[in-house]
Amino acid sequence: MLSVMFIKSETKELKPFQKLSIPEACEITETVETQYQRTRKKAHADFFILDEEDHEVYAGTLSIGSGLARHVVDHIKKKLGSLKMDDIQEARKRSFLEQLEKEVPDHLKTTDVPFL
C-alpha cells in the first residue's frame, strides 16, 4: 500500500512528517481544499508518496484552494497525465496511477472528462 507524507505545509491540517494512508490523505486534502476555496485562501503543501518500504516514489507540491485539484491523488493524476513520456515510463506511470486510484475512497473518485 502507498502512503502520503506531507513534509512542508502552510496549513495546520496537514502536519509535517505524519504518514497518512491514501484514503486519509484524500479525505483531509479534499476537506481543506473545499474550506480554502470557500474562504478564498490559498496555501501550498509539499509531499511524498511512499511505497510499502517507505521509499519515495513521487514528490510534489499541492496547491490548496486553487481549485486545480479536488484532493492529493487528483493533483497527481492531472500532473502526470500532462507529461509526455517514453513507452517504458508511460507503462510505469499508468501502473502507479492505477495503484493510487484503487486506494481513493469511492465518493472521492474523479471522473476525467475528455477534452473536446
N, C-alpha and C positions, 0 to 999 in steps of 0.2 A: 504494500500500500504506500501511496505517496503521502507526503505531508507538506505543510507550508510553515515557514518560519519568517516572520517579519523581522528585519534587522534594524530598520530605522523608520520611525513613523512620526508624522506630525499630528497624529490623533491619539487620544488616551485609550480608545477602544482596542487598538492594535498594539499589544505590548511587545516590545523588542525581545527577541530570543525565546519566545514562547512557541513551542511546536504545536501546531494545530492540524487536525485531520482535514482533508479536503472538504468534507461536508461542513465542518465547523467554520473553516475559513470562508467558504461561500456564504454561509448564513450571516456571519459577522460583517463581511465586506458589503454584502447586499444591504444590510440594515444601515450601515454607516453611509453608504452611497446615497441611499434614499434620504436620510436625515440631512446630509450635506447639500443635496440638491434642493431640498425644501427650504433650507436656511441660506442658500446661495453661498455656502462656504466651500473652499477648495483646500485640499491637502494632498501630500504625496506620501507613499509608503514603499520602501524598498523591501523586497522579499526574495526568498529562495524557495524552490520546490526541491524537496529532498526525497531520495528513494528509500527503500527499506533499510539500507545500511547507513542512512544519513549522509549520503553523498549528494552534493549539489548537482541537479540535472537541469535546472533552469534558474536564471536570475532576472528580475525585472523590477520595474517601478510602477506602482498602481497610482493613477491619478484619481483621487476620490472627489466626488462632487462635480466632475466634469461631464457626466452623462455619457462618456465614451464606452463604458462597460458596466454591466449590471453587477458583476462580482469578479473576484480574482481569476477564476477559470475563464469567464467570458473575456476578460482582458487578454489572457494568454492566447486563447483561440483567435482573437482578432489580430493580435500582434504577429503570431506565427503564420496565420492564414495569408497575410500580406507579403510574406517573404518568399522569394523565389530561390529554390534550392536544386541541387543535382538529384538524380534518382535515388541514391542511397540515403542522402539526408532527408529527402521527401518521405521515404518509407519510414524512417525513424520518427520524423515529425508526426506523421499520421498515427503511428503506433502510440506515441506519447499523448497526443490529443485524445485518442480513443480511451486510453487508460484514465486520463483525467476526467473525461466525460462520464465514465462509468461511476465515478465517485460523487458526482454532483447530485444533490437531492433532487428528486423528480420535479418538485414545484419551482426549482430554480434553473432548470434546463432551459437553454435558449434555443430557439429555432432560427436558423440562419435564413434570412430572406435573400434569394438570389438577386443580384443587381441586374437591371434591365438595360 
